[in-house]
Amino acid sequence: MANRVCEALGIEYPVIQGAMAWTSMAPLVAAVSEAGGLGVLGSGFMPKEIILGQVDAVRKMTSKPFAANLFLDPGPQLEIGTEAILEGKVPVVYIDSLNLLQYDLTKEYYDRFHAAGCKVIAKINYLEDAVVAEKAGADVIITKGVEGGGHCTKVSGRVLLAEVVNAVSTPVVASGGIATPRQAAGCTVVGAEGVEMGTAFMASEECPVHINVKKAIVKAIDRDIVACGASTGEPSWQIRNKLADKLLKIDQDHPWSEAADMIREASSGSLRIASLDGEVEEQGAVMGGQVVGLIHEIKPVKALVADFCKEWQEWLSKSYSLF
Ligand SMILES: Cc1cc2nc3c(=O)[nH]c(=O)nc-3n(C[C@H](O)[C@H](O)[C@H](O)COP(=O)(O)O)c2cc1C
């Protein structure tokens, strides 16, 4: 039976590698797409020249479809990213928002991408955004639950997926806290036609982050993950270390009007310090999601795409019975 996510995106396996700022760079994106899934450039905050350079780099490594990330939030970056993705003729745009989607703006941008022949993935955190995304013409909807790496949201992945599949007819991809084929099989039963993984791909062999970041993910357990930066309005999950403790203390000890700037200052460059320099104890931020407890080894991308789907299908072929 044909899989609608694969058909919509022109891919072989319904596995999407989540966009990860300054982490899902060309080598990972190309590896995932080449393996038959969909690689997504973490281009949401990148200047135009860097996006175009990354797009070129991906094309040198694969001729298969891939995507680039754009945040649908008004501001200069929206136009910078849109121009780069259109100019680079990226086959799929992966759009999310740090705020609730506004229908008119959403429709305007989806139409611009569709007019250029670009497929649109909407990554959403709330049911009402899924409804707006479908009305505006999204080709695929990803439901990202609170447990997923990156920015913390509110609704659990289990609840969000069940709500969204009941409300839309667009193919839905489950995301947040997924790292095993058996979980993916559970999502299929609920109604998902694909899965997205971020943290699991961050710990893959092909991800171009420092080995210490991958080892930190493998070593961490579920309760090591803490939400940092609540006062900024955009808290993100991090593996607990000295920096995370410092950020948590700032929010605890200061009025949030002051804490937000202190957090920004204390965490400035922290992703780079971990990802490039490999310093993951004191000042570097390792932004893994709660799923770290299910990640026990550094795997090649293939194991997270073709091998993953083979086992996923095997789980679906088993017959379960409650009585
Ligand atoms: C280090 C890191 C950076 C991320 N950066 C972004 C980003 O720039 N844009 C975005 O849409 N999502 C971002 N995310 C979220 C992922 O795309 C994906 O939705 C999430 O990781 C899925 O949950 P999981 O980590 O439990 O698999 C990031 C996630 C991580 C772990």
The ligand as a Tripos MOL2 file, in Angstrom:
@<TRIPOS>MOLECULE
LIG
   31    33     1     0     0
SMALL
NO_CHARGES

@<TRIPOS>ATOM
      1 C1         19.6460   20.5680   18.7620 C.3       1 LIG1
      2 C2         18.2730   20.7830   18.2030 C.ar      1 LIG1
      3 C3         18.0230   21.9290   17.4650 C.ar      1 LIG1
      4 C4         16.7590   22.1410   16.9130 C.ar      1 LIG1
      5 N1         16.5610   23.2390   16.1230 N.ar      1 LIG1
      6 C5         15.3750   23.3830   15.4620 C.ar      1 LIG1
      7 C6         15.2010   24.4130   14.5050 C.ar      1 LIG1
      8 O1         16.0920   25.2260   14.2400 O.2       1 LIG1
      9 N2         14.0130   24.4850   13.8530 N.ar      1 LIG1
     10 C7         13.0030   23.6080   14.0970 C.ar      1 LIG1
     11 O2         11.9530   23.6930   13.4610 O.2       1 LIG1
     12 N3         13.1270   22.6190   15.0170 N.ar      1 LIG1
     13 C8         14.2900   22.4770   15.6810 C.ar      1 LIG1
     14 N4         14.4640   21.4180   16.5260 N.ar      1 LIG1
     15 C9         13.3750   20.4080   16.6840 C.3       1 LIG1
     16 C10        13.5590   19.2410   15.6810 C.3       1 LIG1
     17 O3         13.3860   19.6720   14.3560 O.3       1 LIG1
     18 C11        12.5230   18.1250   15.9180 C.3       1 LIG1
     19 O4         11.2270   18.6170   15.7320 O.3       1 LIG1
     20 C12        12.6580   17.5110   17.3100 C.3       1 LIG1
     21 O5         14.0100   17.3010   17.6270 O.3       1 LIG1
     22 C13        11.9050   16.2000   17.3740 C.3       1 LIG1
     23 O6         11.9430   15.6600   18.6700 O.3       1 LIG1
     24 P1         13.0400   14.5660   19.1580 P.3       1 LIG1
     25 O7         14.2810   15.3310   19.3820 O.co2     1 LIG1
     26 O8         12.4590   14.0100   20.3850 O.co2     1 LIG1
     27 O9         13.1770   13.5530   18.0600 O.co2     1 LIG1
     28 C14        15.7190   21.1990   17.1250 C.ar      1 LIG1
     29 C15        15.9720   20.0520   17.8770 C.ar      1 LIG1
     30 C16        17.2310   19.8310   18.4160 C.ar      1 LIG1
     31 C17        17.4760   18.5710   19.1890 C.3       1 LIG1
@<TRIPOS>BOND
     1     1     2 1
     2     2     3 ar
     3     2    30 ar
     4     3     4 ar
     5     4     5 ar
     6     4    28 ar
     7     5     6 ar
     8     6     7 ar
     9     6    13 1
    10     7     8 2
    11     7     9 ar
    12     9    10 ar
    13    10    11 2
    14    10    12 ar
    15    12    13 ar
    16    13    14 ar
    17    14    15 1
    18    14    28 ar
    19    15    16 1
    20    16    17 1
    21    16    18 1
    22    18    19 1
    23    18    20 1
    24    20    21 1
    25    20    22 1
    26    22    23 1
    27    23    24 1
    28    24    25 2
    29    24    26 1
    30    24    27 1
    31    28    29 ar
    32    29    30 ar
    33    30    31 1
@<TRIPOS>SUBSTRUCTURE
     1 LIG1         1 GROUP 0 **** ****
